[in-house]
Amino acid sequence: MATKPNLSAADVSRVIEMAWEDRTPFEAIEQLYQLPEAEVIKLMRRELKPSSFRLWRERVSGRVTKHGKIRPAGITRAYCPTQYKR
């Protein structure tokens, strides 16, 4: 079993942000932060208010864009081109 990474407050904030994003798959979070889906769920449970956690779980459960292996072939990136304002 791999050791859990020590995440800074900024990293935890970014993981939470990525977990809420519809088009960011759990595999992207794992690649960047070495947190598999189960650990992301634990982090979200620990960091969010109970009601916010329930809303998040309901939102991501069964969402195909959150899982790289079942994403539709046409989705090649994790965000919309207009998501980040310049």
Backbone torsions as a table, in degrees:
resi	resn	phi	psi	omega
1	MET	NA	134.1	-179.3
2	ALA	-73.4	153.2	177.6
3	THR	-77.2	148.8	179.5
4	LYS	-76.1	135.9	179.2
5	PRO	-72.6	148.4	173.2
6	ASN	-87.2	112.1	-177.1
7	LEU	-98.0	136.9	174.5
8	SER	-73.2	169.3	177.5
9	ALA	-60.6	-37.5	178.5
10	ALA	-66.1	-39.4	178.0
11	ASP	-65.1	-43.3	178.5
12	VAL	-60.6	-44.0	178.8
13	SER	-60.5	-42.5	-179.7
14	ARG	-68.5	-38.8	177.1
15	VAL	-61.8	-43.9	178.6
16	ILE	-61.0	-44.6	178.8
17	GLU	-60.7	-45.8	179.9
18	MET	-64.7	-37.7	-179.7
19	ALA	-65.9	-34.0	179.0
20	TRP	-75.1	-26.6	-177.8
21	GLU	-67.6	131.0	-176.9
22	ASP	-64.5	-36.5	-171.8
23	ARG	-98.7	4.2	177.2
24	THR	-93.5	112.4	-178.3
25	PRO	-74.0	155.7	177.0
26	PHE	-59.3	-30.1	179.4
27	GLU	-63.3	-32.8	177.8
28	ALA	-67.8	-39.7	177.6
29	ILE	-64.9	-42.0	179.4
30	GLU	-64.3	-40.5	-179.7
31	GLN	-64.6	-41.2	-177.3
32	LEU	-80.1	-37.2	-171.5
33	TYR	-120.9	4.4	-179.3
34	GLN	56.2	36.0	177.3
35	LEU	-114.9	108.8	175.6
36	PRO	-67.7	167.7	-175.9
37	GLU	-51.5	-44.2	-178.8
38	ALA	-60.5	-37.8	179.1
39	GLU	-72.8	-33.8	175.9
40	VAL	-63.6	-42.4	178.3
41	ILE	-60.7	-44.1	178.0
42	LYS	-61.9	-43.1	179.2
43	LEU	-61.9	-44.9	-179.7
44	MET	-63.7	-41.8	178.5
45	ARG	-61.5	-39.9	-178.3
46	ARG	-72.9	-38.3	-170.9
47	GLU	-92.3	-25.7	-177.5
48	LEU	-95.0	157.6	171.2
49	LYS	-65.1	152.1	-178.5
50	PRO	-52.9	-42.6	-179.3
51	SER	-67.5	-37.7	177.9
52	SER	-67.9	-38.3	177.2
53	PHE	-62.4	-44.8	179.5
54	ARG	-61.2	-42.4	177.3
55	LEU	-61.9	-42.9	179.9
56	TRP	-63.7	-46.8	-179.1
57	ARG	-61.4	-41.4	178.2
58	GLU	-63.0	-39.3	-178.2
59	ARG	-67.3	-43.5	-174.4
60	VAL	-89.8	-16.8	-179.3
61	SER	-65.3	120.6	178.6
62	GLY	79.8	0.5	-179.9
63	ARG	-76.8	116.4	-173.9
64	VAL	-66.3	-27.6	-178.1
65	THR	-74.3	-11.5	179.0
66	LYS	-87.8	-4.8	-178.4
67	HIS	-127.8	112.8	-174.4
68	GLY	-55.8	-36.4	-176.3
69	LYS	-71.4	-23.8	-179.0
70	ILE	-113.1	11.4	177.3
71	ARG	-68.5	144.4	173.7
72	PRO	-60.5	147.5	-175.1
73	ALA	-60.5	-27.8	-176.8
74	GLY	-75.0	-11.9	-179.0
75	ILE	-92.4	108.9	-175.3
76	THR	-112.0	-7.2	178.6
77	ARG	-137.2	167.2	-172.4
78	ALA	-93.0	-2.9	-177.4
79	TYR	-146.3	161.3	177.0
80	CYS	-78.3	142.0	-178.5
81	PRO	-57.0	-26.9	-179.1
82	THR	-94.7	5.2	-176.4
83	GLN	-65.1	-41.8	-176.6
84	TYR	-101.7	114.2	-178.8
85	LYS	-77.8	141.4	179.8
86	ARG	-117.4	NA	NA
